[in-house]
Amino acid sequence: MQNIYRETFEQIHASEQLRKEVANVPKQEKAAFRHRISKAGLIAAALALALAGTVLAVASPTLWWWFEQKWEEETGSSMTESQSLVIDGLTRKVGESVTSGDVTVTVDSITVGSSQIWALLDVTGWDFDRDAQYSFDRMRAEIVPDPSGGQHGGAGYGLDSIGITREGAARMLLEFSATISTGNQLNRGDYALEIDLNDLIRRRTGGAEDEVLCEGEWSFSIPLAAESLSPTITIDRVQVLSNHMVWDQATGKDGGALEGTGGKSHPAVATLTNLQITATGASFYCDGLMDRLHATVILADGTEVENRGGGGSRMEDGGWYVSFDWPVPLDVTDIVAIRFGDAEIPLN
């Protein structure tokens, strides 16, 4: 079972180290994954995060700017007005600062989705080089209280340097994603994001040791206020055909019989229940685990957006809870279909 799990999430671009961690998690593990992240990876738990790492000079520290760049990178087109409105509805100004030594870290703004969070951090008090990248030697990001409620689930997060502002602040983006099998949503209004940062560093390349610039601790507790929630598309039950093999937890065999086929066995049939599609991701329960599965949403104008992260948790009944993350928040009302592997499901 561990090998199947590992292969399934290769398409989420996880590092080899991360896949080893996931494969070694006990099958009945119920506690959410919580790790302190080392400077080498800045990655925790069950997903890898792809962040834009180019250092740029920009005038104002806005999350909207980053989403605009990400949207163009993913789709090759400019962000639409409806996309902008969705992002605006999920984003709020924070402006909370903590100073340690000569360095001040400010959580400028935050975008909160059903299972994803983007937080923009500005670091000031140092003479930053525009040709260098900066981060922290150790960090922790955690949702309190635990949205998984002690049940199956996990979380992952990453921090990356994304630019130096014209005012000289180092801009960093924290991206957090959770796999929450209870169905709880982070943006329902009763959670907080806790962030602990330790020791500002300048990243070195070529295997050289990172340089510690300022020792210190910067800690935040950011309430995740209920923002303008986008609609959720829910499909109670759907059977998916795919060329990817499906391992049947109940029988231990590949495939199964598709309803309406007279009981004929098909090598790639899975039953998805409680499929939910939100502005920031998709989730469902599955009677087996799909091999090398990824998710793609199709918008009304034909634009396709593929997931850029996700996770899975094995349930006590032998099935799986699986979640996928969109690279940027999407206008749910503009989604006309979702595709898992090569199986496309039209949405009304």
Secondary structure as GFF3:
##gff-version 3
##sequence-region A 1 348
A	DSSP	alpha_helix	2	8	.	.	.	ID=ss1
A	DSSP	three_ten_helix	9	12	.	.	.	ID=ss2
A	DSSP	alpha_helix	16	23	.	.	.	ID=ss3
A	DSSP	beta_strand	57	58	.	.	.	ID=ss4
A	DSSP	alpha_helix	63	75	.	.	.	ID=ss5
A	DSSP	alpha_helix	81	90	.	.	.	ID=ss6
A	DSSP	beta_strand	91	100	.	.	.	ID=ss7
A	DSSP	beta_strand	103	112	.	.	.	ID=ss8
A	DSSP	beta_strand	116	124	.	.	.	ID=ss9
A	DSSP	beta_strand	134	144	.	.	.	ID=ss10
A	DSSP	beta_strand	153	165	.	.	.	ID=ss11
A	DSSP	beta_strand	170	180	.	.	.	ID=ss12
A	DSSP	three_ten_helix	186	188	.	.	.	ID=ss13
A	DSSP	beta_strand	191	202	.	.	.	ID=ss14
A	DSSP	beta_strand	211	224	.	.	.	ID=ss15
A	DSSP	beta_strand	233	241	.	.	.	ID=ss16
A	DSSP	beta_strand	246	248	.	.	.	ID=ss17
A	DSSP	beta_strand	256	257	.	.	.	ID=ss18
A	DSSP	beta_strand	265	266	.	.	.	ID=ss19
A	DSSP	beta_strand	269	277	.	.	.	ID=ss20
A	DSSP	beta_strand	281	286	.	.	.	ID=ss21
A	DSSP	beta_strand	288	290	.	.	.	ID=ss22
A	DSSP	beta_strand	295	299	.	.	.	ID=ss23
A	DSSP	beta_strand	304	306	.	.	.	ID=ss24
A	DSSP	beta_strand	309	314	.	.	.	ID=ss25
A	DSSP	beta_strand	320	325	.	.	.	ID=ss26
A	DSSP	three_ten_helix	332	334	.	.	.	ID=ss27
A	DSSP	beta_strand	335	340	.	.	.	ID=ss28
A	DSSP	beta_strand	343	346	.	.	.	ID=ss29
###
